[in-house]
Amino acid sequence: MKLTHFKKLKKTFIIAEIGNNHEGNLNLAKKLIVLAAKAGADAVKFQTFKTNYFIKNTDKKRFNRLKKFEFTFKEFLFLKKIAQKNKILFMSTALDFESANFLKKNTSIIKIASSDNNFFPLMGNILRSKKFLIISTGMIEIKNLNEIIKFIYNILGKKEAHKRVAFLHCVTSYPVEPRYANLRSISYLSEKTDFCIGYSDHTIGTEASLASVALGAKIIEKHFTIDKKFSNFRDHSISSDYIELKNIINSIRKLEVMLGKKNKIIQAPEKKILKYTRRVCYSSKNIEADELITINNIKFLRSKKNKNFSSLKNILGKKTKAQIKKNKMIKKEHLY
């Protein structure tokens, strides 16, 4: 899918978030890209960072883990080529300025994580590059979101902002318990803002992603792993494996067809059986000329002869022009 305008997405943009589930293994990252493409995702997303600019080195356990997960820019360029080869978009979350500057040169979409949605200097850096930007909205409320929107408008202007920026409803918890998912935030944000709204799914299972599409989400981001029990790294257990991701994507594509358009019309297959199922007014006994049509001398039957259904209000209380014999269809031309 080629992205040109977030607000004009014709189908749900589905992101397989690999994040750090590769755990620093380049071959595993490559395999995950191939599987995400095979499952039907539109994009794969990583996290790009320099640990020294991201985590305080005194937090040794966390620092050492992320240092192990850190890919070089050269390795990311290799992964981008793998994505291109497999016809899936490469994108990533920028977690520091150096990484943001690298991504601005090498991908069309950059993500701002919920943890950085108050990091205005980083957001501004990306916005001024005129790249597409997806911002997760975990850990903020509507007044904070309005501050972010005002900041974006000041840099891009409204028209360009709505084209290049999208927000994802997100609850920053791993995993998100069903009672906290609050999926109605998706329709709420769609009503309160004029931006493309999506959903970053941290729940376990498939239901939240599917429900969010029904609620209007145009972007779905779902964590993706080779194996939910791959290691004790937290993200694996909340991620979808290949089979689950494929099922989510197939279900979303089916849902998109089912959702249709915001209207209420007679659908094509209904037209085929309409004349067989609508009731037609028949005389239940002989009705004499100038006799009033009442509920006592008519009956309503389904008939293959039905072409124009006459409603009850157009028949009741009218007088007959001539005698109508029992079991005859009553037509408008029979009545005054």
WOWOZI-V262141 format. One record per pair of residues at least 12 apart in sequence whose ideal C-beta (glycine too) atoms are under 10 Angstrom apart, sorted by the first residue. I is the first residue (numbers start at 1). J is the second residue. Records with the same first field share a line. If there is no record, write none. Layout:
BEGIN
I=J  J
END
This chain:
BEGIN
1=13  14  41  42  43  87  88  89
2=42  89  108
3=42  43  89  91  108  109  132  164  166  219
4=108  132  163
5=132  162  163  164  196
6=109  132  133  134  161  162  163  164  165  166  167  195  196  197  198  218  219
7=162  163  164  165  166  194  195  196  218
8=162  163  196  218
9=42  166  196  198  218  219
10=218  256
11=42  218  252  253  256  257
12=42  198  199  209  212  213  217  218  219  220  249  252  253  255  256
13=41  42  43  89  109  134  166  196  198  217  218  219  220  221
14=36  39  40  41  42  43  198  209  213  219  220  221  222  245  248  249  252  253
15=36  41  42  43  44  45  88  89  91  109  111  134  168  198  200  219  220  221  222  223  224
16=32  33  35  36  37  39  40  41  42  43  44  45  88  220  221  222  223  224  225  239  240  242  245  248  249
17=36  41  43  44  45  46  47  91  93  111  200  201  202  220  221  222  223  224  225  235  239  240
18=32  33  35  36  44  45  46  47  79  92  223  224  225  226  235  239
19=32  44  45  46  47  69  92  93  113  221  223  224  225  233  235  239
20=46  47  49  65  66  68  69  70  71  233  234  235  236
21=46  47  69  223  224  225  226  227  230  231  233  235  236  239
22=46  47  69  71  75  79  225  226  230
23=65  68  69  225  226  230  231  233  235  236
24=65  66  67  68  69  70  71  75
25=68  69  71  226
26=71  72  75  76  78  79  82
28=225  226  230
29=44  46  71  75  76  78  79  82  226
30=78  79  81  82  83  86
31=82  226  242
32=44  46  79  82  224  225  226  242
33=46  79  80  81  82  83  84  85  86  88  90  224
34=82  83  85  86  88  242
35=86  224  225  226  241  242  245  246
36=83  86  88  222  224  240  242  245  246  249
37=82  83  85  86  87  88  89
38=86  88  242  245  246
39=88  224  240  241  242  243  244  245  246  247  248  249  250
40=88  245  246  248  249  250  252  253
41=88  89  220  222  224  245  246  248  249
42=87  88  89  91  219  220  249
43=83  88  89  90  91  92  107  108  109  111  134  219  221
44=79  80  82  83  86  88  89  90  91  92  224
45=89  90  91  92  93  107  109  110  111  134  221  223  224
46=69  71  75  76  79  80  83  90  91  92  93  103  107  111
47=66  69  70  71  92  93  94  95  99  111  113
48=70  71  73  76  91  92  93  94  95  96  98  99  100  102  103  106  107  110  111
49=66  67  69  70  71  92  93  94  95  96  98  99  100
50=66  67  70  72  73  95  96  97  98  99  102
51=63  64  65  66  67  68  69  70  95  96
52=67  70  96  98
53=95  96  97  98  99
54=66  67  70  95  96  99
55=67  95
65=233
66=95
69=233
70=99
71=92
73=98  99  101  102  103  105  106
76=90  92  99  102  103  106  107
77=90  102  105  106
79=92
80=92  106  107
83=107
89=107  108  109
90=103  106  107  108  109
91=103  106  107  108  109  110  111  131  132  134
92=106  107  109  110  111
93=110  111  112  113  115  116  134  136
94=107  110  111  112  113  116  119  122  123  125  126  131  133
95=111  112  113  115  116  119  122
96=116  119  122
97=121  122  125  126
99=122
100=112  121  122  123  125  126  129  131
101=125  126  129
103=126  129  131
104=125  126  128  129  130  131
105=129  131
107=131  132
108=131  132
109=131  132  133  134  164  166  219
110=122  123  125  126  127  129  131  132  133  134  135
111=126  132  133  134  135  136  166  168  200  221
112=126  127  133  134  135  136  137  148  165  167  168
113=134  135  136  138  170  172  200
114=135  136  137  138  139  140  168  170  171  172  200  202
115=136  138  139  172
116=135  136
117=135  136  137  138  139  140  144  145  148  167  170  172
118=139  140  144  147  148
120=147  148  151  152
123=135  148  151  152  155  165
124=151  152  154  155
126=155  164  165
127=151  152  154  155  156  160  161  164  165
128=155  156
129=164
130=155  156  160  163  164
131=164
132=163  164  165  166
133=152  156  161  164  165  166  167
134=164  165  166  167  168  196  198  200  219  221
135=148  149  152  165  166  167  168  170  195
136=167  168  169  170  171  172  198  199  200  202  221
137=167  168  169  170  171  172  185  189  197  198  199  200
138=168  169  170  171  172  173  176  200  202
139=170  171  172  173
140=170  172
142=185  188  189  192  193
145=167  189  192  193  195
146=192  193
148=165  167  193
149=161  165  167  192  193  194  195
152=164  165  167  195
153=165
158=194
161=194  195
162=193  194  195  196
163=196
164=196
165=195  196
166=195  196  197  198  218  219
167=186  189  190  193  195  196  197  198  199  200  219
168=186  189  196  197  198  199  200  201  212  217  219  220  221
169=181  182  183  184  185  186  187  188  189  190  197  198  199  200  201  212  215  217  219
170=185  198  199  200  201  202  221
171=183  185  199  200  201  202  203  208
172=200  202
173=202  203  238
174=202  204  223  234  235  237  238
175=201  202  203  204  205  223  234  235  237  238  239
176=200  201  202  203  204  208  238
177=202  203  204
178=203  204  205  207  208
180=202  203
181=199  201  202  203  207  208  211  212
183=199  201  203  207  208  209  211  212  214  215  217
184=211  215
185=197  199  212  215
186=198  199  211  212  213  214  215  216  217  218
187=212  214  215  216  217
188=215  216
189=216  217
190=215  216  217  218
191=216
195=218
196=216  217  218  219
197=212  215  216  217  218  219
198=212  213  216  217  218  219  220  221
199=211  212  213  215  216  217  218  219  220  221  222
200=212  217  219  220  221  222  223
201=217  220  221  222  223  238  239  240  248
202=221  222  223  235  238  239
203=222  238
204=228  237  238  239  240  244
205=238  240  244  248
206=222  240  244  245  247  248  251  252
207=248
208=220  222  248
209=221  222  240  244  245  248  249  251  252  255
210=247  248  251  252  254  255
211=255
212=252
213=248  251  252  253  255  256  258  259
214=252  255  256  258  259
216=259
217=252
220=248  249  252
222=238  239  240  244  245  248  249
223=235  236  237  238  239  240  245
224=236  239  240  241  242  244  245
225=237  238  239  240  241  242  244  245
226=239  241  242
227=239  241  242
228=240  241  244
229=241
274=306  307  309
275=302  303  304  305  306  307  308  309
276=302  303  304  306
277=302  306  309
278=300  302  303  306  307  308  309  310
279=299  300  301  302  303  306  309  310  312
280=299  300  301  302  303  304  305  306  307  308  309  310  329  330  331
281=293  298  299  300  301  303  309  310  311  312  314  315  316  328  329  330  331  334
282=298  299  300  301  303  324  326  327  328  329  330
283=297  298  299  320  323  324  325  326  327  328  329  330  334
284=296  297  298  299  300  301  326  327
285=297  298  299  324  325  326  327
286=323  324  325  326  327  328
287=319  320  322  323  324  325  326  328  330  334
288=320  322  323  324
289=319  320  321  322  323  324
290=319  320  321  322  323  336
291=319  320  323  324
292=316  317  318  319  320
293=312  314  315  316  317  318  319  320  324  330  334  335
294=315  316  317
295=312  315  316
297=320  324  326  330
298=312  315  316  324  330
299=326  327  330
300=312  315
301=327  329
303=329
305=329
306=329
308=331  332
310=329  330  331  332  335
314=332  335
315=330  331  332  334  335
317=335
318=330  332  334  335  336
319=334  335  336
320=334  335  336
321=333  334  335  336
322=334
END
